[in-house]
Amino acid sequence: MRLLRVGFICVFLLMLAGGLFIGCGEAPPCETSLITLDETRLDAETYEEEAGETGAKVAELEEKLTAKERDIELMKDKPAELEKNVHELKKGSGRE
């Protein structure tokens, strides 16, 4: 039994060593046309521009969200005052 285990380990080590020395080999040459490469390059540039614009929009929306959250925090403690403002608005529009 022990001899079988030693043999298995030796075979495994030989296979591992063989795999390390052989490797995957050289990659085949790429057969892509220049037109496809140019189109891909243009697409990448477009996507990068769009990503920059989107990043700017995200930053702007995050600033607006922060401002709105700040406004909500300020209004949380003033329900009576807000109710009075709603009443005045309704009265001014003729609904009350």
C-alpha positions in Angstrom: 0.0 0.0 0.0 2.8 2.4 0.9 4.6 1.5 -2.3 1.5 2.4 -4.3 1.3 5.8 -2.5 4.9 6.6 -3.3 4.4 5.6 -6.9 1.4 7.8 -7.2 3.3 10.8 -5.7 6.2 10.2 -8.1 3.9 10.0 -11.2 2.2 13.2 -10.0 5.5 15.1 -9.6 6.7 13.9 -13.0 3.4 15.1 -14.6 3.7 18.4 -12.8 7.3 18.9 -13.9 6.5 18.0 -17.5 3.6 20.5 -17.5 5.9 23.3 -16.2 8.5 22.7 -18.9 6.2 22.3 -21.8 3.8 25.2 -21.0 1.1 26.4 -23.3 3.3 27.2 -26.2 3.3 30.3 -28.4 0.0 32.0 -29.2 -1.1 31.9 -32.8 -1.0 35.2 -34.7 -4.1 37.3 -34.6 -6.1 37.4 -37.9 -8.0 40.7 -37.5 -8.4 43.3 -40.1 -7.2 46.8 -39.7 -10.7 48.1 -40.2 -12.0 46.0 -37.3 -9.1 47.3 -35.1 -9.9 50.9 -36.0 -13.6 50.5 -35.3 -12.8 48.9 -32.0 -10.4 51.7 -31.1 -13.1 54.3 -31.9 -15.7 52.4 -29.9 -13.3 52.4 -26.9 -12.8 56.1 -27.2 -16.5 56.7 -27.3 -17.1 54.5 -24.3 -14.4 56.3 -22.4 -16.0 59.7 -23.1 -19.4 58.4 -22.1 -17.9 57.0 -18.9 -16.4 60.4 -18.1 -19.7 62.2 -18.7 -21.5 59.6 -16.6 -19.0 60.1 -13.8 -19.6 63.9 -13.8 -23.4 63.3 -13.8 -23.1 60.9 -10.9 -21.0 63.4 -8.9 -23.6 66.1 -9.6 -26.5 63.9 -8.6 -24.7 62.9 -5.4 -24.3 66.6 -4.5 -28.0 67.2 -5.1 -28.9 64.1 -3.0 -26.7 65.4 -0.2 -28.4 68.8 -0.3 -31.9 67.2 -0.3 -31.0 64.9 2.7 -29.7 68.0 4.5 -33.0 69.8 3.8 -35.0 66.8 5.0 -32.9 66.8 8.3 -33.7 70.5 8.8 -37.4 70.0 8.2 -37.8 66.9 10.4 -37.9 69.0 13.5 -40.5 71.5 12.2 -43.8 69.6 11.4 -46.0 72.3 12.9 -44.4 75.0 10.8 -44.6 72.9 7.7 -48.3 72.2 8.3 -48.9 75.9 8.7 -47.2 76.5 5.3 -49.3 73.9 3.7 -52.5 75.5 5.1 -51.4 78.9 3.8 -50.7 77.5 0.4 -54.1 75.8 0.2 -55.8 78.9 1.3 -54.0 81.0 -1.3 -55.0 78.6 -4.1 -58.6 78.7 -3.1 -58.8 75.1 -2.0 -59.6 76.0 1.5 
